[in-house]
Every structure is written in structure tokens, then in C-alpha cells.
């Protein structure tokens, strides 16, 4: 995990999702909203990540396990070799608190 520079959080809903890029406390959070929760939206999401110099080697993507709504994007990202980490929503900051950036 020492090469991780970006944490991407996804907020998944039925028809769309929002994504936020977090780097460090000194840098602003970058957010993209209303990404369609379908193939076109997933393609656009990955293009957006790449335009921000984010790839599977320097990032972790986290999302709440929302059942049916999160399955499609999870399958897409796993097939695209992105890092996925479903986490317990009762302790969403556990990963951040234990990372060397903080």
C-alpha cells in the first residue's frame, strides 16, 4: 500500500453514482457527480480517473456495499483490474486513519 496516492470514494445509487478523489489534507477533494450506473457511465468514470493520472497501481477505490446498485460497477472495475475495497460503513475512516499519508 506504500504506492497509494489516491483514495476514490463512490456513492452508489440506483441510476447513477458520484465519485470523489482524495489525495491529502492539503489538496482539494475532486468530485464528479451524476455518473450513470451503466456501461457508458463506467467507461466515462475510468476515463475521468485516467485524466487525473489515476490508475490501479496508485489508487484504491472504496464504496459502500449497496447490494444490487454497487454490483455492476464492482464487476466492471474488477474486470478492468482496478482495486476495489468494500468496507464496513460503521467504520468508513478506518482505512484512512491507518494509512501512512495521515
MARLO-682397 format. One record per residue (C-alpha): residue number from 0; residue in one letter; chain; y, x, z. Coordinates in pm, whole numbers, padded with zeros to 5 digits, always signed. Layout:
# residues N
TORFI    i  aa  ch      yy      xx      zz
TORFI  NUM   A   A       Y       X       Z
...
//
This chain:
# residues 102
TORFI    i  aa  ch      yy      xx      zz
TORFI    0   X   A  +00000  +00000  +00000
TORFI    1   X   A  +00230  +00302  +00000
TORFI    2   X   A  +00343  +00241  -00361
TORFI    3   X   A  +00451  -00117  -00294
TORFI    4   X   A  +00822  -00156  -00364
TORFI    5   X   A  +00847  -00531  -00425
TORFI    6   X   A  +00726  -00841  -00247
TORFI    7   X   A  +00726  -01155  -00460
TORFI    8   X   A  +00700  -01487  -00280
TORFI    9   X   A  +00606  -01801  -00467
TORFI   10   X   A  +00690  -02154  -00353
TORFI   11   X   A  +00448  -02374  -00546
TORFI   12   X   A  +00495  -02745  -00616
TORFI   13   X   A  +00315  -02990  -00842
TORFI   14   X   A  +00518  -02939  -01161
TORFI   15   X   A  +00698  -02609  -01103
TORFI   16   X   A  +00747  -02319  -00867
TORFI   17   X   A  +01013  -02078  -00751
TORFI   18   X   A  +00975  -01703  -00722
TORFI   19   X   A  +01176  -01461  -00511
TORFI   20   X   A  +01174  -01082  -00530
TORFI   21   X   A  +01234  -00894  -00206
TORFI   22   X   A  +01284  -00516  -00206
TORFI   23   X   A  +01455  -00413  +00117
TORFI   24   X   A  +01714  -00543  +00365
TORFI   25   X   A  +01991  -00359  +00175
TORFI   26   X   A  +01916  -00521  -00159
TORFI   27   X   A  +01974  -00885  -00251
TORFI   28   X   A  +01681  -01121  -00297
TORFI   29   X   A  +01642  -01220  -00662
TORFI   30   X   A  +01522  -01577  -00716
TORFI   31   X   A  +01412  -01772  -01021
TORFI   32   X   A  +01361  -02145  -00980
TORFI   33   X   A  +01201  -02423  -01182
TORFI   34   X   A  +00927  -02212  -01342
TORFI   35   X   A  +00684  -02455  -01500
TORFI   36   X   A  +00346  -02468  -01329
TORFI   37   X   A  +00158  -02427  -01659
TORFI   38   X   A  +00065  -02157  -01912
TORFI   39   X   A  +00416  -02139  -02062
TORFI   40   X   A  +00569  -02103  -01717
TORFI   41   X   A  +00318  -01837  -01613
TORFI   42   X   A  +00394  -01635  -01927
TORFI   43   X   A  +00767  -01664  -01859
TORFI   44   X   A  +00713  -01563  -01493
TORFI   45   X   A  +00528  -01244  -01591
TORFI   46   X   A  +00798  -01162  -01848
TORFI   47   X   A  +01063  -01211  -01577
TORFI   48   X   A  +00873  -00975  -01344
TORFI   49   X   A  +00847  -00713  -01619
TORFI   50   X   A  +01220  -00745  -01694
TORFI   51   X   A  +01275  -00650  -01328
TORFI   52   X   A  +01042  -00346  -01362
TORFI   53   X   A  +00772  -00513  -01153
TORFI   54   X   A  +00404  -00460  -01222
TORFI   55   X   A  +00074  -00486  -01037
TORFI   56   X   A  +00097  -00127  -00913
TORFI   57   X   A  +00434  -00162  -00736
TORFI   58   X   A  +00424  -00517  -00605
TORFI   59   X   A  +00243  -00778  -00404
TORFI   60   X   A  +00265  -01147  -00489
TORFI   61   X   A  +00225  -01384  -00197
TORFI   62   X   A  +00205  -01762  -00189
TORFI   63   X   A  +00106  -02040  +00040
TORFI   64   X   A  -00238  -02170  -00046
TORFI   65   X   A  -00133  -02518  -00161
TORFI   66   X   A  -00471  -02616  -00298
TORFI   67   X   A  -00458  -02768  -00643
TORFI   68   X   A  -00095  -02668  -00708
TORFI   69   X   A  -00148  -02296  -00648
TORFI   70   X   A  -00488  -02259  -00817
TORFI   71   X   A  -00362  -02243  -01175
TORFI   72   X   A  -00104  -01969  -01113
TORFI   73   X   A  -00353  -01779  -00895
TORFI   74   X   A  -00615  -01785  -01171
TORFI   75   X   A  -00359  -01676  -01429
TORFI   76   X   A  -00232  -01385  -01220
TORFI   77   X   A  -00578  -01266  -01121
TORFI   78   X   A  -00680  -01270  -01487
TORFI   79   X   A  -00360  -01076  -01562
TORFI   80   X   A  -00455  -00821  -01291
TORFI   81   X   A  -00161  -00897  -01062
TORFI   82   X   A  -00202  -00855  -00686
TORFI   83   X   A  -00243  -01184  -00504
TORFI   84   X   A  -00239  -01228  -00131
TORFI   85   X   A  -00276  -01577  +00014
TORFI   86   X   A  -00157  -01570  +00370
TORFI   87   X   A  -00163  -01789  +00676
TORFI   88   X   A  +00161  -01986  +00677
TORFI   89   X   A  +00167  -01974  +01057
TORFI   90   X   A  +00240  -01601  +01034
TORFI   91   X   A  +00414  -01551  +00698
TORFI   92   X   A  +00606  -01242  +00809
TORFI   93   X   A  +00300  -01054  +00935
TORFI   94   X   A  +00270  -00854  +00611
TORFI   95   X   A  +00640  -00766  +00609
TORFI   96   X   A  +00651  -00668  +00976
TORFI   97   X   A  +00364  -00424  +00929
TORFI   98   X   A  +00485  -00265  +00607
TORFI   99   X   A  +00644  +00085  +00617
TORFI  100   X   A  +00965  -00038  +00447
TORFI  101   X   A  +01065  -00229  +00758
//
